[in-house]
């Protein structure tokens, strides 16, 4: 039948189909039905086409390929309602179906119907959809162009087809734009990754609606730049918002503060709004990003006090916070109430492998790992790390050898063993079909720092700078890594120049933090922090300890100081201010002294602190 149809012998094809039906109608396949319908469409034989449709089984009527041809059939005979009903009732709407119905409506001058249908559905479009959409607009009577409802529907059509230029051209031609027209165009800019243009368009609106405010805050959140945050805050501060009537606006503003990393504003707004699980999860994520896991734990407890039931995402964020703190008893106390069915969630599984490894329970990590039917690269890597943290090198190697070969091409893994040429080749290969990935570049930059490879660090830094010019957070981290590379390789002048530029910019350096748990309470220490109520005791004891250790052979290693000393500083005073030392000394001040001292770092522990700790033991 297909061969006959391809050769234009449509009558022979439909006759062949009917002969087969007479012999045994149950032997006809979906392909045969499709070819028969195509023959009817080409022959304008609507009667036989309808007969085929009426005699289809319920299963065949749900076949999307058959439905597409039925739409064409009824469109051709002018039964638009029947075509639309088949489309609307379909549980598997396809682009081909949409294109058939749009073409049929366009060919029969039913322009408004076509636009309204397009507005109501959410289906992936292609070049043919755009072609039919353009056809609808071109054939539309002139008076329709003055109808704001119809023309806005056309605007939505072009946005859905991905032609933002055509949408903007149509938008600019509209004389009396209303709020819905503005909101449609703003959404279009966001969908096409032109968030700044959505923000600029917002300021052309005299009295924005709540819906437009939501879109505006979303644009600021997606852009995630310092300027977007400033503009968003200014708009938010001018609003007189009733918290009972504008929950959506407040939630979107909170989302903006969180995604832009404005912790202070996010906390202030979070305490004002009617909090949901999503709000709690977003806030917990921000605390983790800002290296304040102890606040994540407080928020988790507060959520339960407000009788909200944590979902899987909240538990992943909780486990992440517990991993940062790294205390076994604390982890057990929080996780004992986690619903058992959450253990099947892949994110929770990996998070649990990680935390049990970090708190010294690799056996528990292995139990969770064994529950995973098909471990991926992340699961293998986390399990290997858990073994490594607990001195189980043989088990780590055994796990590594079990990893399928197709999972081993990993930039981070290759960089850690200093195979930089191979890592760069892998990035080049990846970027042939993907956008640049900043974590890949940061992995190489971090390893180049460890290898004291200045030329590679400079090359990778320039790649980050050119590919991600607006990502201030990563750029700041990259500059610090570059400065550290210069310093570790002995070039203090270049290191100082990079840091000077960093200080002159608005970027904020991430301060090193360490956490320790004493008597069930989490304590956080920042590098060189003097605001802690125990600071004077800690620094006094730290000075006493370093004097004693020097007498026993310890020599402070100034190569781990990556900046110029101030006049009032010494090598010893700078090294003593590292957050991990403050946390250790705080434990030593306790009475009785804890039998087990555990410190968790937000940044890499420096070599001198490692040596100081060994002398202390």
C-alpha positions as CSV (number, residue, x, y, z in Angstrom):
1,X,0.0,0.0,0.0
2,X,2.8,2.4,0.8
3,X,4.5,1.7,-2.5
4,X,1.2,2.3,-4.4
5,X,0.6,5.6,-2.4
6,X,4.2,6.7,-3.1
7,X,3.6,6.2,-6.8
8,X,0.3,8.1,-6.7
9,X,-1.9,5.0,-7.2
10,X,-4.2,5.9,-4.4
11,X,-7.3,4.0,-5.7
12,X,-5.4,0.8,-6.0
13,X,-4.1,1.3,-2.5
14,X,-7.5,1.8,-0.9
15,X,-9.0,-1.1,-3.0
16,X,-6.2,-3.4,-1.7
17,X,-7.0,-2.3,1.9
18,X,-10.7,-3.1,1.5
19,X,-9.9,-6.5,-0.1
20,X,-7.8,-7.4,3.0
21,X,-10.6,-6.2,5.4
22,X,-13.1,-8.5,3.6
23,X,-10.7,-11.5,4.1
24,X,-9.8,-10.8,7.7
25,X,-10.2,-7.3,9.2
26,X,-8.2,-8.4,12.3
27,X,-5.0,-8.8,10.2
28,X,-4.8,-5.2,9.2
29,X,-2.0,-3.3,10.9
30,X,-1.9,0.3,12.1
31,X,0.4,1.0,9.2
32,X,-2.2,-0.4,6.7
33,X,-4.9,1.8,8.3
34,X,-2.6,4.9,8.0
35,X,-1.9,4.2,4.3
36,X,-5.7,3.7,3.7
37,X,-6.5,7.1,5.3
38,X,-3.8,8.7,3.2
39,X,-5.4,7.3,0.1
40,X,-8.8,8.6,1.1
41,X,-7.4,12.1,1.8
42,X,-5.6,12.3,-1.6
43,X,-8.8,11.0,-3.4
44,X,-11.1,13.3,-1.5
45,X,-13.0,10.1,-0.6
46,X,-14.3,11.3,2.7
47,X,-17.1,8.7,2.9
48,X,-14.7,5.8,2.8
49,X,-12.3,7.6,5.2
50,X,-15.2,8.1,7.8
51,X,-16.1,4.5,7.4
52,X,-12.5,3.4,8.2
53,X,-12.6,5.7,11.3
54,X,-15.9,4.4,12.6
55,X,-14.7,0.7,12.3
56,X,-11.4,1.3,14.2
57,X,-10.8,-0.4,17.5
58,X,-10.5,1.9,20.6
59,X,-6.8,1.1,20.7
60,X,-6.3,2.1,17.0
61,X,-8.2,5.3,17.6
62,X,-5.6,6.4,20.2
63,X,-2.7,5.8,17.8
64,X,-1.1,9.3,17.3
65,X,-0.1,8.6,13.6
66,X,-3.7,7.5,12.8
67,X,-5.1,10.5,14.7
68,X,-2.9,12.9,12.7
69,X,-4.3,11.5,9.4
70,X,-7.9,11.6,10.8
71,X,-7.3,15.3,11.6
72,X,-6.2,15.9,7.9
73,X,-9.2,13.9,6.7
74,X,-11.8,15.9,8.6
75,X,-10.1,19.2,7.9
76,X,-10.3,18.4,4.2
77,X,-14.0,17.8,4.3
78,X,-14.6,21.0,6.4
79,X,-15.5,19.2,9.6
80,X,-13.3,21.5,11.8
81,X,-15.0,20.6,15.1
82,X,-14.4,16.9,14.5
83,X,-10.7,17.6,13.8
84,X,-10.3,19.8,16.9
85,X,-12.1,17.2,19.1
86,X,-9.7,14.4,17.9
87,X,-6.8,16.7,18.7
88,X,-8.1,17.8,22.1
89,X,-9.0,14.2,23.2
90,X,-5.6,12.8,22.2
91,X,-3.5,11.8,25.2
92,X,-0.4,11.9,23.0
93,X,-0.5,15.2,21.1
94,X,2.3,15.5,18.5
95,X,3.8,18.4,16.6
96,X,2.6,16.7,13.4
97,X,-1.0,16.8,14.7
98,X,-0.7,20.4,15.6
99,X,0.7,21.3,12.2
100,X,-2.1,19.5,10.4
101,X,-4.8,21.3,12.3
102,X,-3.1,24.7,12.0
103,X,-2.7,24.2,8.2
104,X,-6.4,23.1,7.9
105,X,-7.6,26.2,9.9
106,X,-5.3,28.5,7.9
107,X,-6.5,27.1,4.5
108,X,-10.1,27.7,5.6
109,X,-9.5,31.3,6.9
110,X,-10.3,30.3,10.5
111,X,-7.5,32.5,11.8
112,X,-8.8,33.3,15.2
113,X,-9.6,29.7,16.0
114,X,-6.1,28.7,15.0
115,X,-4.5,31.4,17.2
116,X,-6.7,30.5,20.2
117,X,-5.9,26.8,19.8
118,X,-2.2,27.6,19.7
119,X,-2.6,29.7,22.9
120,X,-4.2,26.9,24.8
121,X,-1.8,24.1,24.0
122,X,1.8,23.5,25.0
123,X,3.5,21.3,22.4
124,X,6.9,21.3,20.9
125,X,7.0,23.2,17.6
126,X,9.1,22.9,14.5
127,X,9.8,24.9,11.3
128,X,6.5,23.7,9.8
129,X,4.6,25.1,12.8
130,X,6.3,28.4,12.3
131,X,5.5,28.3,8.5
132,X,1.8,27.7,9.2
133,X,1.8,30.3,11.9
134,X,3.2,32.9,9.5
135,X,0.6,31.8,6.9
136,X,-2.2,32.4,9.5
137,X,-0.8,35.9,10.2
138,X,-0.4,36.8,6.5
139,X,-3.9,35.7,5.5
140,X,-5.6,37.3,8.5
141,X,-7.9,40.2,7.6
142,X,-6.5,43.7,8.3
143,X,-9.1,44.5,10.9
144,X,-7.9,41.5,13.0
145,X,-4.5,43.2,13.4
146,X,-6.3,45.9,15.4
147,X,-7.9,43.3,17.8
148,X,-5.5,43.2,20.8
149,X,-6.7,39.8,21.9
150,X,-6.1,38.2,18.5
151,X,-2.8,39.9,17.9
152,X,-1.5,39.0,21.3
153,X,-2.4,35.3,20.6
154,X,-0.3,35.7,17.4
155,X,2.5,37.1,19.6
156,X,2.3,34.0,21.8
157,X,2.4,31.8,18.7
158,X,5.8,33.3,17.5
159,X,7.3,33.0,21.0
160,X,6.3,29.4,21.2
161,X,7.8,28.8,17.8
162,X,11.1,30.3,19.1
163,X,11.2,33.2,16.7
164,X,11.7,36.1,19.2
165,X,12.7,38.5,16.4
166,X,9.4,38.1,14.6
167,X,7.6,38.3,18.0
168,X,9.3,41.6,18.8
169,X,8.5,43.0,15.4
170,X,4.9,42.2,15.9
171,X,5.0,43.6,19.5
172,X,6.5,46.9,18.3
173,X,3.7,47.2,15.6
174,X,0.9,47.0,18.3
175,X,-0.4,50.5,18.9
176,X,-2.4,50.0,22.1
177,X,-0.4,47.5,24.1
178,X,-2.1,46.3,27.3
179,X,-0.6,44.6,30.4
180,X,-1.2,41.1,28.9
181,X,0.7,42.1,25.8
182,X,3.7,43.3,27.8
183,X,3.7,40.2,30.0
184,X,3.7,38.0,26.9
185,X,6.7,39.8,25.4
186,X,8.6,39.8,28.8
187,X,8.0,36.0,29.1
188,X,9.2,35.6,25.5
189,X,12.5,37.4,26.3
190,X,13.0,35.2,29.4
191,X,12.3,32.0,27.3
192,X,14.9,33.1,24.8
193,X,17.5,33.8,27.5
194,X,17.3,37.6,27.1
195,X,16.4,38.4,30.7
196,X,17.9,41.9,30.6
197,X,15.5,42.8,27.8
198,X,12.6,41.6,29.9
199,X,13.9,43.9,32.7
200,X,14.3,46.8,30.4
201,X,10.7,46.3,29.0
202,X,9.3,46.3,32.6
203,X,10.3,49.9,33.0
204,X,8.2,50.9,30.1
205,X,5.1,49.9,32.0
206,X,3.5,52.7,34.1
207,X,1.4,50.5,36.4
208,X,2.6,46.9,36.4
209,X,0.2,44.2,37.5
210,X,1.1,41.5,40.0
211,X,1.6,39.1,37.1
212,X,4.1,41.4,35.5
213,X,5.9,41.9,38.8
214,X,6.2,38.1,39.1
215,X,7.7,38.0,35.6
216,X,10.1,40.9,36.4
217,X,11.4,39.2,39.6
218,X,11.8,36.0,37.7
219,X,13.9,37.8,35.1
220,X,16.2,39.2,37.8
221,X,16.4,35.7,39.4
222,X,17.4,34.1,36.1
223,X,20.0,36.8,35.3
224,X,21.7,36.4,38.7
225,X,23.9,39.5,38.3
226,X,24.8,42.2,40.8
227,X,23.0,44.8,38.6
228,X,19.8,42.6,38.3
229,X,19.7,42.2,42.1
230,X,20.1,46.0,42.7
231,X,17.3,46.8,40.2
232,X,15.1,44.0,41.7
233,X,15.6,45.3,45.2
234,X,14.8,48.9,44.2
235,X,11.5,47.8,42.7
236,X,10.7,45.5,45.7
237,X,11.4,48.3,48.2
238,X,9.0,50.6,46.4
239,X,6.1,48.2,46.6
240,X,3.3,48.4,49.1
241,X,2.5,44.7,49.1
242,X,-0.2,43.1,51.2
243,X,1.2,39.7,52.2
244,X,-2.2,38.1,52.2
245,X,-3.0,39.2,48.6
246,X,0.4,38.9,46.9
247,X,1.8,35.6,47.9
248,X,3.0,34.8,44.4
249,X,4.8,38.2,44.1
250,X,6.5,37.7,47.4
251,X,7.5,34.1,46.6
252,X,9.0,35.2,43.3
253,X,10.9,38.1,45.0
254,X,12.2,35.6,47.6
255,X,13.3,33.4,44.7
256,X,15.2,36.4,43.2
257,X,17.0,37.1,46.5
258,X,17.9,33.5,46.9
259,X,19.2,32.9,43.3
260,X,21.1,36.2,43.5
261,X,22.7,35.1,46.8
262,X,21.3,38.0,48.9
263,X,21.1,36.2,52.2
264,X,20.1,39.2,54.3
265,X,17.2,40.2,52.1
266,X,16.1,36.6,51.7
267,X,16.0,36.0,55.5
268,X,14.0,39.2,56.0
269,X,11.4,38.4,53.4
270,X,11.3,34.7,54.4
271,X,10.2,35.6,57.9
272,X,7.4,37.8,56.5
273,X,5.7,35.4,54.1
274,X,3.4,32.5,54.4
275,X,6.1,29.8,54.1
276,X,5.7,26.7,52.0
277,X,7.8,23.6,51.6
278,X,9.3,25.1,48.4
279,X,10.2,28.3,50.3
280,X,11.9,26.3,53.0
281,X,13.8,24.2,50.5
282,X,15.0,27.3,48.6
283,X,16.2,28.9,51.9
284,X,17.9,25.7,53.0
285,X,19.8,25.6,49.7
286,X,21.0,29.2,50.1
287,X,22.3,28.5,53.6
288,X,24.2,25.5,52.3
289,X,25.6,27.6,49.4
290,X,26.6,30.3,51.9
291,X,28.4,27.7,54.1
292,X,26.0,28.1,57.0
293,X,24.8,24.4,57.4
294,X,24.0,25.0,61.1
295,X,21.2,27.4,59.9
296,X,19.9,24.8,57.5
297,X,19.5,22.4,60.5
298,X,17.7,25.1,62.4
299,X,15.4,25.8,59.5
300,X,14.6,22.0,59.1
301,X,13.5,21.9,62.8
302,X,11.5,25.1,62.4
303,X,9.7,23.6,59.3
304,X,8.7,20.6,61.4
305,X,7.5,22.8,64.2
306,X,5.2,24.5,61.7
307,X,3.7,21.1,60.9
308,X,5.1,21.1,57.4
309,X,6.2,17.6,56.1
310,X,9.7,17.7,54.5
311,X,9.9,16.3,51.0
312,X,12.8,14.5,49.4
313,X,14.4,17.7,48.3
314,X,14.4,19.1,51.8
315,X,16.0,15.8,53.0
316,X,18.7,16.0,50.4
317,X,19.5,19.6,51.5
318,X,19.5,18.5,55.2
319,X,21.9,15.6,54.4
320,X,24.2,18.1,52.5
321,X,24.2,20.3,55.6
322,X,25.0,17.4,57.9
323,X,27.8,16.3,55.6
324,X,29.4,19.8,55.9
325,X,29.3,19.5,59.7
326,X,30.4,15.9,59.6
327,X,29.2,14.7,63.1
328,X,28.0,11.1,63.4
329,X,25.6,11.5,66.4
330,X,24.1,14.7,64.8
331,X,23.6,12.9,61.5
332,X,21.9,9.9,63.2
333,X,19.6,12.1,65.3
334,X,18.3,14.0,62.3
335,X,18.0,11.1,59.9
336,X,16.3,8.6,62.1
337,X,12.9,10.1,61.2
338,X,13.4,10.1,57.5
339,X,10.6,8.1,55.7
340,X,12.0,4.7,54.5
341,X,10.5,5.1,51.0
342,X,12.8,8.1,50.4
343,X,15.7,5.6,50.3
344,X,14.8,4.8,46.7
345,X,15.5,8.4,45.6
346,X,18.8,8.5,43.7
347,X,19.8,11.9,45.1
348,X,19.2,10.8,48.7
349,X,21.1,7.6,48.1
350,X,24.2,9.5,46.9
351,X,23.8,12.1,49.8
352,X,23.7,9.3,52.3
353,X,26.8,7.6,50.9
354,X,28.6,10.9,51.2
355,X,27.5,11.7,54.8
356,X,28.2,8.3,56.2
357,X,31.7,8.3,54.7
358,X,32.4,11.8,56.1
359,X,31.3,10.8,59.7
360,X,33.4,7.7,59.7
361,X,30.8,5.0,58.9
362,X,31.9,3.6,55.5
363,X,29.9,0.4,56.2
364,X,26.7,2.4,56.1
365,X,27.8,4.0,52.9
366,X,28.3,0.6,51.4
367,X,24.9,-0.5,52.5
368,X,23.3,2.4,50.7
369,X,25.5,1.9,47.6
370,X,24.5,-1.7,47.4
371,X,20.8,-0.6,47.3
372,X,21.4,1.2,43.9
373,X,20.5,-1.1,41.1
374,X,22.5,0.7,38.4
375,X,25.1,3.1,40.1
376,X,26.1,6.0,37.9
377,X,29.4,7.9,37.9
378,X,28.3,10.1,40.8
379,X,27.4,7.1,43.0
380,X,30.7,5.4,42.2
381,X,32.7,8.5,42.9
382,X,31.0,9.2,46.2
383,X,31.5,5.6,47.4
384,X,35.2,5.7,46.4
385,X,35.6,9.0,48.3
386,X,33.9,7.5,51.3
387,X,36.5,4.7,51.3
388,X,39.3,7.1,50.8
389,X,38.2,9.3,53.7
390,X,38.3,6.3,56.0
391,X,41.7,4.9,55.0
392,X,40.2,2.0,53.0
393,X,42.4,2.3,49.9
394,X,42.1,-1.3,48.7
395,X,38.3,-1.1,48.8
396,X,38.5,2.3,46.9
397,X,40.6,0.7,44.2
398,X,38.2,-2.3,43.9
399,X,35.3,0.1,43.5
400,X,37.2,2.1,40.9
401,X,37.9,-1.1,38.9
402,X,34.1,-1.9,38.8
403,X,33.3,1.4,37.1
404,X,32.2,0.8,33.4
405,X,34.8,2.2,31.0
406,X,32.2,4.7,29.5
407,X,32.0,6.5,32.9
408,X,35.7,7.1,33.3
409,X,36.0,10.1,30.9
410,X,35.6,12.7,33.7
411,X,37.4,16.0,33.6
412,X,37.6,16.3,37.4
413,X,39.0,12.7,37.8
414,X,41.6,13.3,35.0
415,X,42.6,16.7,36.4
416,X,43.2,15.3,39.9
417,X,45.9,13.0,38.5
418,X,47.4,16.0,36.5
419,X,46.5,14.6,33.0
420,X,45.8,18.1,31.9
421,X,46.2,17.6,28.1
422,X,43.7,14.8,28.2
423,X,41.3,16.9,30.4
424,X,41.5,19.9,27.9
425,X,40.8,17.5,25.0
426,X,37.8,16.2,26.8
427,X,36.5,19.7,27.3
428,X,37.0,20.5,23.6
429,X,35.1,17.4,22.6
430,X,32.3,18.2,25.1
431,X,31.9,21.8,23.8
432,X,31.4,20.6,20.2
433,X,27.8,19.7,21.1
434,X,27.3,21.6,24.5
435,X,27.7,25.0,26.0
436,X,30.8,25.5,28.1
437,X,30.6,24.1,31.6
438,X,32.1,26.2,34.4
439,X,32.6,23.3,36.9
440,X,34.8,21.6,34.3
441,X,37.1,24.6,34.0
442,X,37.1,25.1,37.8
443,X,38.2,21.4,38.2
444,X,41.2,22.0,36.0
445,X,42.0,25.3,37.6
446,X,41.9,23.8,41.1
447,X,44.2,20.9,40.0
448,X,46.5,23.3,38.2
449,X,46.9,25.2,41.5
450,X,47.8,22.0,43.3
451,X,50.4,21.3,40.6
452,X,51.7,24.9,40.7
453,X,51.2,25.0,36.9
454,X,51.1,28.8,36.3
455,X,50.8,28.7,32.5
456,X,47.8,26.3,32.6
457,X,46.1,28.3,35.4
458,X,46.4,31.5,33.3
459,X,45.0,29.8,30.2
460,X,42.0,28.3,32.1
461,X,41.3,31.5,33.9
462,X,41.1,33.4,30.6
463,X,38.7,30.8,29.3
464,X,36.5,31.2,32.4
465,X,36.7,35.0,32.0
466,X,35.7,35.0,28.4
467,X,33.0,32.3,28.6
468,X,31.3,33.4,31.9
469,X,31.9,37.2,32.2
470,X,28.7,37.7,34.3
471,X,29.2,34.9,36.8
472,X,30.8,36.9,39.6
473,X,30.8,34.1,42.1
474,X,32.8,31.7,40.0
475,X,35.0,34.5,38.7
476,X,35.9,35.5,42.2
477,X,36.8,31.9,43.1
478,X,38.8,31.6,39.9
479,X,40.8,34.7,40.7
480,X,41.6,33.4,44.1
481,X,42.8,30.1,42.7
482,X,45.0,32.0,40.2
483,X,46.4,34.2,42.9
484,X,47.2,31.1,45.0
485,X,48.9,29.5,42.0
486,X,51.2,32.5,41.6
487,X,51.9,32.5,45.3
488,X,52.6,28.8,45.6
489,X,55.0,29.0,42.6
490,X,56.9,31.9,44.3
491,X,55.6,34.8,42.3
492,X,54.3,37.0,45.1
493,X,54.1,40.1,42.9
494,X,51.6,38.6,40.4
495,X,49.6,37.1,43.3
496,X,49.4,40.5,45.0
497,X,48.3,42.2,41.7
498,X,45.5,39.7,41.2
499,X,44.3,40.2,44.8
500,X,44.5,43.9,44.5
501,X,42.2,43.9,41.5
502,X,39.9,41.5,43.4
503,X,39.8,43.9,46.4
504,X,39.1,46.9,44.1
505,X,36.1,45.1,42.5
506,X,32.7,44.6,44.2
507,X,33.3,40.8,44.4
508,X,33.3,39.2,47.8
509,X,35.9,36.6,48.7
510,X,34.6,33.4,50.3
511,X,36.0,33.3,53.8
512,X,37.2,29.9,55.0
513,X,34.9,28.2,57.6
514,X,35.2,25.2,59.9
515,X,32.6,23.4,61.9
516,X,32.8,21.3,65.0
517,X,30.2,19.8,67.3
518,X,30.7,20.1,71.1
519,X,28.1,18.6,73.5
520,X,25.6,18.2,70.6
521,X,25.9,21.9,69.5
522,X,27.3,23.0,66.2
523,X,29.9,25.7,66.3
524,X,31.2,27.6,63.2
525,X,34.5,29.4,63.0
526,X,35.6,31.8,60.3
527,X,39.2,32.5,59.4
528,X,40.7,35.3,61.7
529,X,37.3,35.8,63.3
530,X,37.4,38.1,66.4
531,X,33.6,38.4,67.0
532,X,33.2,34.9,68.5
533,X,32.6,35.1,72.3
534,X,35.5,32.7,72.8
535,X,37.9,34.5,70.5
536,X,40.2,36.0,73.1
537,X,40.6,32.6,74.9
538,X,41.2,30.8,71.6
539,X,43.9,33.1,70.3
540,X,45.6,33.2,73.7
541,X,45.7,29.4,73.8
542,X,46.7,29.2,70.1
543,X,49.7,31.5,70.8
544,X,50.7,29.4,73.7
545,X,50.5,26.2,71.7
546,X,52.5,27.5,68.8
547,X,55.3,28.6,71.1
548,X,55.4,25.1,72.6
549,X,55.3,23.3,69.2
550,X,58.2,25.5,67.9
551,X,60.3,24.2,70.8
552,X,59.5,20.7,69.6
553,X,60.6,21.3,66.0
554,X,57.6,22.8,64.3
555,X,58.5,25.6,61.9
556,X,55.7,27.7,60.4
557,X,55.7,27.4,56.6
558,X,55.1,30.9,55.2
559,X,54.6,29.5,51.6
560,X,51.0,28.8,52.6
561,X,50.4,32.5,53.1
562,X,49.1,33.7,49.8
563,X,49.1,37.4,50.4
564,X,51.3,40.2,51.7
565,X,51.5,40.6,55.5
566,X,50.3,43.7,57.1
567,X,52.6,45.7,59.5
568,X,50.9,44.3,62.6
569,X,51.0,40.6,61.4
570,X,53.5,37.8,61.7
571,X,53.7,34.5,59.9
572,X,52.6,32.8,63.1
573,X,49.7,35.1,63.7
574,X,48.3,34.7,60.2
575,X,48.6,30.9,60.2
576,X,47.0,30.7,63.7
577,X,44.0,32.5,62.4
578,X,43.0,29.7,60.0
579,X,39.5,28.5,60.8
580,X,40.5,24.8,61.3
581,X,43.0,25.8,64.0
582,X,40.4,28.0,65.8
583,X,38.0,25.0,65.9
584,X,40.7,22.6,67.2
585,X,41.8,25.0,69.9
586,X,38.2,25.6,70.9
587,X,37.8,21.8,71.5
588,X,41.1,21.8,73.5
589,X,39.6,24.5,75.8
590,X,36.7,22.3,76.8
591,X,36.8,20.5,80.1
592,X,37.0,17.6,80.0
593,X,38.8,17.7,76.6
594,X,36.7,15.7,74.1
595,X,38.0,12.2,73.4
596,X,37.2,12.7,69.7
597,X,37.7,16.0,67.9
598,X,36.2,16.3,64.4
599,X,36.6,19.4,62.2
600,X,35.0,19.9,58.8
601,X,36.3,22.5,56.3
602,X,34.6,24.6,53.7
603,X,37.9,25.1,51.9
604,X,40.9,22.9,51.4
605,X,43.1,22.5,54.5
606,X,46.5,24.2,54.1
607,X,49.7,22.2,54.3
608,X,51.0,24.1,57.3
609,X,47.8,23.4,59.3
610,X,48.2,19.7,58.5
611,X,51.8,19.8,59.8
612,X,50.8,21.8,62.9
613,X,48.1,19.2,63.7
614,X,50.6,16.4,63.4
615,X,53.0,18.1,65.9
616,X,50.0,18.7,68.2
617,X,49.1,15.0,68.2
